[in-house]
Amino acid sequence: MTFYKKLFLFLLCACASISYAQDKEFIHDAFKDTRVINSHSVETLAKHQLDVRISHRFGDFAGDRGGWPNFYGLESAADVLIGADYGVTDNFTVGLNRTKGVGVMSRLINLSLKHRLTRQSAGVNPFSITFLGELSVTTLPSSDDPTSILFFDVFSHRFIYSSQVLIATVIGNKFTIQVSPGYVHRNLVDALDVNGFFNVGLQAKYQFNKAFALIFDGTALFTDTRTADTGHHLPIGFGLEFDTGGHVFQINATNATGLATGDYIPNTRGNWADGEFRLGFTISRLFNL
């Protein structure tokens, strides 16, 4: 295990232990939005609420493909998400979106299901827990070459699955911490790759006031095929979140390129140390139907 993974897990355990000493007074929801930069948050939509979302990842800010010639990545679109989530009940949300995609399996249609199992309450339950399941399907045309990874001789080869258990707690009036153990499985991969592997995410938010918050998102991967030696890096992001009433707006910086869970977790190759991070934003508009 690399130094960065050990450090990530140490911080995760430390934050989790702090949560046991929290103030039991429940003040607000764990997060303002159903996403925390790259990851899903523990939040689900209210019943009959529609959340229309647009997310954008620009190109590298610096490094070989960034800097002034590419206007610090703003002239490129690494990935784009357009879609919507809908609250079937207060505790069950379904989502459907389209992403450009960054891995070999690009041009993705993504279906998500979120079910809130428990909600944090003062003096009774210190955690909110939500189950997340996602299915991504590539719409790329099948290759004519049987040796190509894009030769889809059966339709199920187009599928990518991901699942997570989202566990969050609000500490005092300002701080939220979330731990997100999960698993990603891709039906079709290269011969030297693995189909599935476990991962664990750490998300956090510091709420400065009613409208403005600082957010963090990172994910550690548990597979030898996703290390710095293989050209992969831990997806890490920092962002600012603004709640304007009907809109939730995020602006962020992350080394992750993709936007779908089953895409960015296995395919993050940007290295923060080399300036291979990118600016991004998300606009979320809520409608009560």
C-alpha positions in Angstrom: 0.0 0.0 0.0 1.4 3.4 -1.0 2.1 6.2 1.4 -0.8 8.3 0.0 -3.3 5.4 0.6 -2.0 4.9 4.1 -2.4 8.6 4.8 -5.9 8.7 3.3 -7.0 5.7 5.5 -5.5 7.3 8.6 -7.4 10.5 8.0 -10.6 8.5 7.3 -10.3 6.6 10.6 -9.4 9.7 12.6 -12.5 11.5 11.2 -14.7 8.5 11.9 -13.5 8.3 15.5 -14.2 12.1 16.0 -17.8 11.5 14.9 -18.5 9.5 18.1 -17.8 12.6 20.2 -20.2 14.8 18.3 -22.8 17.1 19.7 -26.1 15.2 19.5 -28.1 18.3 18.5 -29.1 17.8 14.9 -29.0 21.2 13.1 -29.3 20.6 9.3 -29.0 18.0 6.5 -25.5 16.4 6.1 -25.1 18.0 2.6 -27.0 20.7 0.6 -26.7 18.6 -2.6 -26.9 15.0 -3.6 -23.3 15.1 -4.9 -20.0 16.1 -3.4 -17.7 17.0 -6.3 -17.2 13.5 -7.8 -19.1 11.3 -5.4 -22.7 11.0 -4.3 -23.7 12.4 -0.9 -25.9 10.6 1.6 -28.8 12.9 0.7 -31.9 11.9 -1.3 -34.5 14.1 -2.8 -37.9 14.9 -1.2 -40.9 13.1 -2.7 -41.9 14.4 -6.1 -38.9 16.7 -6.3 -37.0 16.9 -9.6 -33.4 17.8 -9.7 -32.1 18.9 -13.2 -28.3 18.8 -13.3 -25.5 20.0 -15.5 -21.9 19.2 -14.6 -18.8 20.1 -16.6 -15.1 19.1 -16.4 -12.6 21.3 -18.2 -9.1 20.2 -19.4 -5.9 20.2 -17.4 -5.1 23.4 -15.6 -1.4 23.0 -16.0 1.1 20.3 -17.2 1.8 19.3 -20.7 -1.8 19.8 -21.9 -2.7 22.9 -19.9 -1.4 26.3 -19.2 -1.8 29.4 -21.4 -2.0 27.6 -24.8 -5.2 25.9 -23.7 -6.3 28.8 -21.5 -5.7 26.7 -18.4 -8.0 24.0 -19.6 -11.0 26.2 -20.2 -10.9 25.6 -23.9 -11.4 21.8 -23.5 -14.2 19.7 -22.2 -12.9 16.6 -20.5 -16.4 15.4 -19.5 -20.0 16.7 -19.5 -23.0 15.4 -17.6 -26.6 16.3 -18.4 -29.5 14.6 -16.6 -32.0 14.6 -13.8 -32.8 12.9 -10.5 -36.4 12.3 -9.1 -37.6 11.7 -5.6 -40.0 8.7 -5.8 -40.4 8.9 -2.0 -38.5 11.0 0.6 -36.1 8.1 1.0 -35.8 6.7 -2.6 -34.3 8.7 -5.5 -33.8 7.5 -9.1 -31.5 9.3 -11.6 -30.7 9.2 -15.3 -28.0 11.1 -17.1 -25.6 11.1 -20.0 -21.9 11.6 -19.8 -19.2 11.9 -22.4 -17.0 9.5 -20.5 -13.2 9.3 -20.2 -12.3 5.6 -20.2 -12.3 3.1 -23.1 -16.0 2.6 -22.3 -17.1 6.2 -23.1 -20.5 7.8 -24.2 -22.3 6.5 -21.2 -25.9 6.4 -20.1 -26.0 6.2 -16.3 -28.8 5.0 -14.1 -28.6 5.5 -10.3 -30.8 4.3 -7.5 -30.4 5.7 -3.9 -32.3 4.4 -0.9 -31.9 6.2 2.5 -31.8 3.5 5.2 -31.5 5.8 8.3 -31.4 9.5 9.0 -29.4 11.2 11.7 -31.5 12.4 14.6 -30.7 14.2 17.9 -29.8 11.8 20.7 -31.2 8.7 18.8 -29.1 8.0 15.7 -25.7 9.6 15.1 -25.5 8.6 11.4 -27.4 8.9 8.1 -26.9 5.8 5.9 -27.8 5.6 2.2 -27.3 2.8 -0.3 -26.3 3.7 -3.8 -26.4 1.5 -6.9 -25.4 2.7 -10.4 -25.4 1.1 -13.8 -23.5 2.6 -16.7 -24.0 1.5 -20.3 -21.7 2.5 -23.2 -23.4 3.5 -26.4 -20.3 3.2 -28.5 -20.7 1.2 -31.8 -19.2 -2.3 -31.6 -15.8 -2.8 -33.2 -15.5 -5.2 -36.2 -12.2 -6.5 -34.7 -12.9 -9.5 -32.3 -9.6 -8.7 -30.5 -10.7 -5.2 -29.6 -12.0 -4.4 -26.1 -14.8 -2.5 -28.0 -16.0 -5.7 -29.7 -19.3 -6.3 -27.9 -20.3 -9.8 -28.9 -22.9 -9.8 -26.1 -24.8 -6.7 -24.9 -23.9 -7.2 -21.3 -20.2 -6.5 -22.1 -21.3 -2.8 -22.3 -22.2 -2.7 -18.6 -20.3 -1.1 -15.7 -21.7 -1.5 -12.2 -20.9 0.4 -9.0 -22.4 0.3 -5.5 -21.6 2.2 -2.3 -22.8 2.5 1.2 -22.8 6.2 2.2 -22.4 6.9 5.9 -22.5 10.5 7.1 -22.7 12.5 10.3 -23.0 16.1 11.1 -20.6 17.3 13.8 -21.8 20.4 15.6 -23.2 23.2 13.5 -20.6 23.4 10.8 -18.9 20.1 9.9 -20.0 17.0 8.0 -18.0 13.9 7.4 -19.0 11.0 5.1 -17.4 7.6 4.5 -18.3 5.7 1.3 -17.1 2.1 1.0 -17.9 0.7 -2.4 -17.3 -1.7 -5.3 -16.9 -1.2 -9.0 -17.3 -4.0 -11.6 -16.7 -3.7 -15.4 -17.9 -6.6 -17.4 -15.2 -6.2 -20.1 -11.6 -5.2 -19.5 -8.1 -5.7 -20.9 -6.5 -9.1 -20.3 -4.1 -7.6 -17.7 -6.8 -5.7 -15.8 -9.3 -6.8 -13.2 -13.1 -6.7 -13.6 -13.9 -5.5 -10.1 -12.2 -3.9 -7.1 -13.2 -2.4 -3.7 -12.8 1.3 -2.9 -13.5 3.7 -0.1 -14.3 7.4 -0.3 -14.0 10.2 2.2 -16.2 13.3 1.7 -16.4 16.4 4.0 -18.1 19.7 4.2 -17.5 22.8 6.3 -20.5 25.1 6.3 -19.3 28.7 6.7 -22.9 30.2 6.7 -26.3 29.4 5.3 -25.3 29.7 1.7 -21.6 29.0 1.5 -19.6 25.8 2.2 -16.1 24.3 1.5 -16.3 20.7 0.3 -13.7 17.9 -0.1 -13.9 14.5 -1.9 -11.4 11.7 -2.2 -11.4 8.0 -3.0 -8.8 5.2 -2.3 -8.7 2.2 -4.5 -7.7 -1.4 -3.4 -6.2 -3.0 -6.5 -2.7 -3.4 -7.8 -3.9 -2.4 -11.3 -4.7 1.2 -10.1 -1.5 2.6 -8.6 1.0 5.4 -9.6 3.2 2.8 -11.2 0.4 1.9 -13.6 -0.3 5.6 -14.3 -3.4 5.9 -12.1 -3.9 8.3 -9.1 -6.4 8.7 -6.3 -9.3 10.9 -7.4 -9.2 14.0 -5.1 -11.2 17.2 -5.3 -11.8 20.5 -3.5 -14.7 22.8 -4.1 -16.9 25.7 -3.1 -20.6 25.3 -2.8 -23.2 28.0 -3.0 -26.9 27.6 -2.1 -28.9 30.4 -3.8 -32.3 29.1 -2.8 -33.6 27.2 -5.9 -30.1 26.5 -7.2 -27.1 24.7 -5.7 -23.9 25.7 -7.5 -20.5 24.1 -7.1 -17.2 25.1 -8.5 -14.4 22.7 -7.9 -10.9 21.5 -8.8 -10.1 17.8 -9.2 -7.7 15.5 -10.9 -10.6 13.2 -11.8 -11.7 13.6 -15.4 -14.9 11.5 -15.6 -18.2 12.2 -13.9 -19.9 8.8 -13.6 -18.9 6.7 -10.6 -18.0 3.7 -12.6 -15.9 5.9 -14.9 -13.9 8.3 -12.7 -12.9 5.7 -10.0 -11.0 3.3 -12.3 -9.9 6.0 -14.9 -8.3 8.8 -12.9 -4.8 9.4 -14.4 -4.3 13.1 -13.5 -1.5 13.9 -11.0 -2.0 16.9 -8.8 1.7 17.2 -8.4 2.1 17.7 -12.1 -0.7 20.2 -12.4 -2.9 17.6 -14.0 -6.1 18.8 -12.3 -9.0 20.6 -13.9 -11.7 23.1 -13.0 -15.3 22.1 -13.0 -18.8 23.2 -12.0 -22.2 21.7 -11.3 -25.5 23.5 -11.5 -28.5 21.9 -9.8 -32.0 23.2 -10.2 -34.8 21.8 -8.0 -38.5 21.6 -9.1 -41.4 20.5 -7.0 -43.8 18.5 -9.1 
